[in-house]
Amino acid sequence: MRKVHPATLPFMSTDPAKQARKRSIVATLLYVEGGIVLSLGAWLAVMGITHEDRELPPLLGVIGFTVLGGLGLIACGRAFAAKKNWGRAPAILANLIVLGVVRYQFDGGFLIGAIPLLLLSVPMLFLAITIIPNS
């Protein structure tokens, strides 16, 4: 079987300018995703505190995970911006999880949440996967 070098594929260009542009876009998308997750956590905290029917331990757990997730996405964005590759795998994994969430949102008819998430995660996944490490 003939082995294909990634640089011969049109979307896997080794051009440093294209790689830098991809890294910049991925970093920006990760900052946006991290901000969205943090704002959702803040919204959950406000809603949990202002409503009477609440259970504190699950609420604190969800808020804790949103803070960790949002800060983790922002850290991955900083890694991409600094040309470090350690942020690549967590960013891809987080966006693959988002695709699963999008599927359930589509099934539930929550299109106003599913479509923006889909439009944010698909380009991020494509660009993060096509960035050639150590370039």
C-alpha positions in Angstrom: 0.0 0.0 0.0 1.3 3.4 -1.0 1.9 5.8 1.9 0.7 9.3 1.4 2.6 12.2 3.0 0.2 14.6 4.7 1.8 17.6 3.0 0.7 16.3 -0.4 -3.0 16.7 0.6 -4.4 20.1 -0.4 -5.8 20.8 3.1 -2.6 19.7 4.9 -0.4 22.5 3.6 3.0 23.0 5.2 3.1 26.6 4.3 4.1 28.5 7.5 1.7 31.4 6.8 -1.3 29.0 6.4 -0.3 27.1 9.5 0.0 30.3 11.5 -3.5 31.4 10.2 -5.0 28.1 11.2 -3.4 28.3 14.7 -4.8 31.9 15.1 -8.3 30.8 14.1 -8.2 27.8 16.3 -7.0 29.8 19.3 -9.8 32.4 18.7 -12.4 29.7 18.4 -11.2 28.1 21.6 -11.3 31.4 23.4 -14.9 31.9 22.2 -15.8 28.4 23.3 -14.2 28.9 26.7 -16.0 32.2 27.2 -19.3 30.5 26.2 -18.8 27.7 28.7 -17.9 30.1 31.5 -20.9 32.3 30.8 -23.2 29.2 30.8 -21.7 28.4 34.2 -22.4 31.9 35.5 -25.9 31.7 34.1 -26.5 28.3 35.8 -25.1 29.8 39.1 -27.5 32.7 38.9 -30.5 30.5 38.0 -29.6 28.0 40.7 -29.4 30.7 43.4 -32.5 32.7 42.4 -34.9 29.8 42.0 -36.4 28.0 45.0 -36.2 24.4 43.7 -32.5 23.7 43.9 -30.2 21.0 45.2 -26.9 22.5 46.1 -24.4 19.6 45.6 -25.4 18.9 42.0 -25.5 22.6 41.2 -22.0 23.1 42.7 -20.7 20.1 40.7 -22.1 21.5 37.4 -20.7 24.9 38.1 -17.3 23.5 39.0 -17.2 21.5 35.8 -18.2 24.5 33.7 -15.4 26.6 35.3 -12.8 23.8 34.7 -14.1 23.2 31.2 -14.1 26.9 30.3 -10.7 27.6 31.7 -9.4 24.4 30.1 -10.6 25.6 26.6 -9.0 29.0 27.2 -5.7 27.3 28.2 -5.9 25.2 25.0 -6.4 28.4 23.0 -3.3 29.9 24.7 -1.3 26.8 23.8 -2.3 27.0 20.1 -1.5 30.7 20.1 2.0 29.9 21.6 2.6 27.2 19.0 2.5 24.5 21.6 0.9 21.2 20.7 -0.2 20.1 24.2 -3.6 21.8 23.7 -4.4 19.9 20.6 -5.8 16.7 22.0 -8.0 18.2 24.7 -9.4 20.7 22.3 -10.2 18.0 19.7 -11.7 15.8 22.5 -13.9 18.6 23.8 -15.2 19.4 20.4 -16.0 15.8 19.6 -18.0 15.8 22.9 -19.8 18.9 21.6 -20.7 17.1 18.4 -22.4 14.4 20.6 -24.2 17.2 22.5 -25.3 18.7 19.2 -26.8 15.4 18.1 -29.0 15.2 21.2 -30.0 18.8 20.8 -31.1 18.2 17.2 -33.0 15.1 18.4 -34.7 17.2 21.0 -35.6 20.0 18.6 -33.3 22.6 20.4 -32.0 24.0 17.1 -31.2 27.4 18.6 -28.6 25.7 20.7 -27.5 23.0 18.3 -26.8 25.1 15.2 -24.4 27.6 16.8 -22.5 24.8 18.5 -22.2 22.9 15.3 -21.0 26.0 13.4 -18.4 26.6 16.1 -17.1 23.1 16.6 -16.8 21.7 13.0 -14.4 24.4 11.8 -12.4 24.2 15.0 -12.1 20.4 14.6 -11.1 20.6 11.0 -8.5 23.3 11.6 -7.0 21.7 14.7 -6.7 18.3 13.0 -5.1 19.8 9.9 -2.4 21.8 11.7 0.8 20.0 11.2 2.7 19.6 14.5 6.1 21.3 14.9 5.6 23.8 12.1 
